[in-house]
Every structure is written in structure tokens, then in C-alpha cells.
Amino acid sequence: MDFELSDELKDFRKMVREFALAEFTSEVARKRDFEESYPDDLRIKSLQKGIIDFANPWKTMVAIEELCRVDAGLGISVTVPYFGAEVIMLFGNDSQKEKYLSEVNRGKKMMGLAVTEPGGGSDVAANKTEAVKSGNKYILNGSKMFITNGQIADFFVMLARTSKADPAKKHRGMSTFIVESKFKGFSSNKLEGKLGVRATNTAELILNNVEVPEENLIGEEGKGFYYIMTFFNISRVFVAAQAIGVAQGALDRTLEYLKNNAPSGEMQNEYVQFTLSDMATRIEAARLLMYKAASYLFQFKPNPTITSMAKGYASETAVFASEKAMELTGLYGLSGDLERYFRDAKIMEIWEGTSEVEKLIIARMLEKESDSSE
Ligand SMILES: Cc1cc2nc3c(=O)[nH]c(=O)nc-3n(C[C@H](O)[C@H](O)[C@H](O)COP(=O)(O)OP(=O)(O)OC[C@H]3O[C@@H](n4cnc5c(N)ncnc54)[C@H](O)[C@@H]3O)c2cc1C
């Protein structure tokens, strides 16, 4: 058992950190947060630097953590143009990979993943968007809610129902499609006023008789729910990386304040020391869980229990650490960059499975494991 990253990953981490510190300045982060505007210039720069390499998931995980450590709104913005790519990588055909994914990798296009609907996101099997086959096309009707890149993506991996729901097995009869934003009948409304990660673009998508060519069906009809769950098992490791980045960044900035700006003696205060030690311990525990989940996953032996533990615990650690950072830094934190960490942390407990959903997954797997060991 080796807890060290390889030298190559350590060098890569250093390069990403230097990039984030140089580009995600306080001024840029505040402006994008205030204006709720997407930093397309940083997306291009990060691509040119080779920061995003989706063929290498370890690098992706390390990059997400380091970028979010400096600023989560900007960090997620530059890593999310590929959101949903794994669905096409794992289940799409060669021509879909060439037509869509290679364009995203070249920075020419952006994509998104559209699963959540206005009626709720946790119960994916309750999705209502319909796809009805008509000749060599599917006609899609319905709407999607809170979709990242919703107004700026060129296409989406979208979940829709291709046959009537059997109330006992609602997850059956769902399929995934590649839906281009320029298809007739597609429209979107930007959602403004989010609490955090405000540099990311979020929108509602409306599908009004959208004609999707049959070659845009991903994999097999009826397997969509399974494809999306496989995707979440991967993306949850990346959300853990976002959360650990936020928690570590909150700790970095708290230490910087205590050393340079706090009244003398504050670092020796016992409450301050206990709090710092709790923050650091939880961050380390969350990071180890993430490495364990990643190690299983990236060797094609996914362990959903560990993945949910990593995502759930890391996101709660981000909320804990950013709140403690506010407590320890007072007015300095409230009026400086730290308040953004506090706002950005909350989304990690919500997207790609809320904390409650992660706990349900863990409990169900424990029950299953104990049944099989009886
Ligand atoms: C900024 C932002 C970006 C997003 N980006 C995307 C995106 O790109 N693509 C996409 O598809 N979705 C996206 N989402 C949606 C996100 O995944 C959902 O918000 C999330 O899945 C939760 O769904 P919901 O908000 O509808 O809450 P609900 O599912 O309505 O849940 C509400 C509350 O009830 C709890 N709850 C639900 N079911 C249970 C249960 N069985 N037991 C106990 N508690 C339960 C939840 O934990 C939560 O606290 C985004 C959301 C946000 C805020």
C-alpha cells in the first residue's frame, strides 16, 4: 500500500497549482462571481496548458482539486465543458466519439449532461421527458432543470423515456441521446442568482418536439438509467475532488490570515488550534477516501459504497471547513475571498447525489453485503 502520488502526478499537481494561482486572481474570481459570467478565456488557457486530460482520470482528479483549492467557481468552469463525456466514451459508438467528443477535446465545442427535471433530481427513475420514435428520428418533449452549461453547451447527453414506465420498475424504458442545442424546438433559460459557483452557467432546458436523429441514441434503447448511474459513480469521485479543493483552500486561507493578519497570539489560542486540527484531519480523511474510491474506479473495479462515502464525506467536509474558516477569520473572511468558499461549498452536498442520497446508497449496500455474508 502506497499513499504517495507518483512523481509524474506530483509534478502535474504543481503545474496546475501554479496555473490556478496565476490565473484565478482575486480580482478575476470576484468579477466572475459577481457578474455570474462564464470565464471562456480560462477554459481555452487551461486546454492549451494541458490541464484537462480526460483520458487520464488521475490527472483530472488532481487538477479539479488544485483548481478548486484556489477558486471553485472558476475551477469547475474550466473542468466542466466535458461534463457527461464518460457516457459517450463508455457507451457511444466511434462516429459519436469522433463527431462530438473529439470536438470537445479540441476546445471547439462544449457539452453538458441533462438528467434533472423540474419535478426533482434525486429520483432519476421518475424522469418524464419523452422520446417517441418516428421513422428514423426520435421526437423529444419535456424539460430539464439546473443544467450546467445549459446556455453555452453545443450539445447534451440527455436522459429521456422511450417506453411507458412500469410502476414497479420505473428505471426501465429510459434511454440516453445526444441532443444539440441548435436542433429545432430546443430552447434554454439561464438561471441567475445562485448561492455559489456563480461563474458556472446553469439553465433550464425546454424540449418542444425536438427531432433527434436515431444515430444520436447512445448505446442501446432502454439502458439509459444504467448508463447514467455508471456515470454518477465516476463523477462522484470528481465532486469529492471539488469538495476537497474547497476545504483545503479554506484551510490555506485561514492559516494565511492567522499568520499574517490576526492579532498576535491567536494561533496559540486553544480553540483555534483544536479547530484547525479538526479541519486538517477531516480533509486528510476525505482525501484518503477519495483516493481509495478512485483507485477502485480507475482500475475498472468500481466500489459504489466507497465512492458514495468519499463524495458524501468530502462535500460535508467542504461545508464544515469553510464554515470554520469564517468563524476563525471573522470580518476578514466575511469581506474577502473566503466568503466565496463558504457559498461555493454547499453545492457539493447537492449535485450528483445529495448527502441523503449518498447515505441511502451506503446503507443499501451494507444491507446487501450483510445478506450475502449470512
Ligand atoms: C448549480 C447546479 C448545477 C446542476 N447541474 C446539473 C447538471 O448539469 N445536470 C443535471 O442533470 N442536474 C444538475 N443539477 C441538479 C442536481 O443534480 C439536483 O439538484 C440534485 O440531484 C437534487 O435534486 P433536487 O434539487 O431536485 O432535489 P430533490 O430530489 O427534490 O430533493 C430535495 C431534498 O429531499 C432529499 N431527498 C430526496 N429523496 C430522498 C430520499 N429518498 N430519502 C431522503 N431524502 C431524500 C434530498 O436529499 C434533498 O435534500 C444541478 C443543480 C445545481 C443546484
The ligand as a Gaussian input file, in Angstrom:
#p B3LYP/6-31G(d) Opt

LIG

0 1
 C      -25.848000      24.712000      -9.627000
 C      -26.449000      23.386000     -10.010000
 C      -25.978000      22.722000     -11.136000
 C      -26.527000      21.497000     -11.513000
 N      -26.097000      20.882000     -12.660000
 C      -26.759000      19.790000     -13.128000
 C      -26.450000      19.220000     -14.412000
 O      -25.542000      19.672000     -15.114000
 N      -27.182000      18.172000     -14.841000
 C      -28.202000      17.632000     -14.113000
 O      -28.836000      16.685000     -14.569000
 N      -28.520000      18.133000     -12.880000
 C      -27.822000      19.198000     -12.387000
 N      -28.152000      19.736000     -11.153000
 C      -29.222000      19.162000     -10.395000
 C      -28.762000      18.393000      -9.163000
 O      -28.158000      17.194000      -9.552000
 C      -30.009000      18.212000      -8.287000
 O      -30.253000      19.460000      -7.682000
 C      -29.851000      17.137000      -7.255000
 O      -29.841000      15.880000      -7.876000
 C      -31.000000      17.152000      -6.236000
 O      -32.226000      17.217000      -6.881000
 P      -33.310000      18.316000      -6.472000
 O      -32.610000      19.620000      -6.324000
 O      -34.416000      18.236000      -7.445000
 O      -33.785000      17.889000      -5.036000
 P      -34.841000      16.746000      -4.683000
 O      -34.503000      15.487000      -5.367000
 O      -36.203000      17.306000      -4.859000
 O      -34.546000      16.577000      -3.140000
 C      -34.909000      17.577000      -2.171000
 C      -34.407000      17.134000      -0.811000
 O      -35.002000      15.870000      -0.462000
 C      -33.977000      14.916000      -0.152000
 N      -34.384000      13.606000      -0.643000
 C      -34.787000      13.280000      -1.894000
 N      -35.082000      11.973000      -1.969000
 C      -34.849000      11.449000      -0.745000
 C      -34.983000      10.145000      -0.171000
 N      -35.405000       9.102000      -0.885000
 N      -34.663000       9.984000       1.137000
 C      -34.230000      11.028000       1.887000
 N      -34.109000      12.297000       1.405000
 C      -34.410000      12.494000       0.120000
 C      -32.744000      15.405000      -0.876000
 O      -31.571000      14.937000      -0.267000
 C      -32.899000      16.914000      -0.750000
 O      -32.426000      17.342000       0.489000
 C      -27.565000      20.935000     -10.733000
 C      -28.016000      21.587000      -9.582000
 C      -27.481000      22.798000      -9.221000
 C      -28.005000      23.483000      -7.981000

